[in-house]
Amino acid sequence: MSAEPLEIHLEEQDLDRALREDVRVGLTASPKWLPPKWFYDARGSELFEEITRLPEYYPTRAERAALAAHADDVAAMTGAKTLIELGSGSSEKTRLLLDAFTRQGGLGTFVPLDVSVSALRSSTERIAAAYPGLRVRGIVGDFTRHLDRLPTGGRRLVAFLGGTIGNLLPAERAGFLAATRAALEAGDWLLVGTDLVKDPGVVVPAYDDAAGVTAEFNRNVLRVVNRELGADFDVEAFRHVAVWDPEREWIEMRLRAERPTRVRVAALGLDVAFAAGEELRTEVSAKFRPAGIAAELAGAGFVRQAFWTDPDGLFGVSLARA
Ligand code: AVJ
């Protein structure tokens, strides 16, 4: 069966408007910041795929190990008819879930939701070809804005994998979980992947690899702004920095101006100066404790029914019932 036509809730102009607003707000703030969602143009998505294969970047392999060991439990416990994946990207790890649901029988529909039309086009066609009989309905949308557009009917399982929830700040996370709960009915399910708190000596290299792939990924956001908004960031003037925050238990990626530099953002008529050493925050990636995740889920009206990790205890997968 081929995938159904994509359902589009996010047009090019919505993305353009959102980028302008984020760049205007972030570059005029003190300290300066940009949201991590703008890393992922075609080049950024490629660099992220490369990151997932780096020896230092453990989250992808660890989550895959946890899912491989427990995907059958997810299928059996939820008995879901519809699997919805938020921020699905390439949907590679989702295959572990789809394989388990295929063994079990009963899953009728797969609904990946992502902001990237190109990622969805290829992932929906590949999944539809690999799972005959599965209805594949891709949705182009933003998981922080379009949760009210999820398909209804039949028991649903929403999967939010990869640790992407860690990119949200605590208040945004609470809002996201509450909105997810509001989009679901009692008896539906949420599967969420979270990177776990561990020795910073393990976390920091995962975000500052020896080959410099993460540095390129980080700087790519400047290239996106240059291209999309006619800006003139001197990309080579910025150095990649990864810092562990022990109080908030998150890692931050920043871009540090190595010398005084200015940027003009033509589309915004905006001129911004960076002092030597000034930093632009580009990502927060929170790490979690098992009890903390359960409490956040409970605060949004979910009840956690299972918590699994990989054999090394690096990454956690929580299954919660609405
Ligand atoms: C895709 C958001 C889970 O936070 O680990 C990888 C992105 N940033 N290296 C993460 C990322 C730097 C990644 N997530």
Residues whose N, C-alpha, C, O or C-beta is under 5 A from the ligand:
A	BS01	AVJ	G162 G163 T164 N167 A206 S285
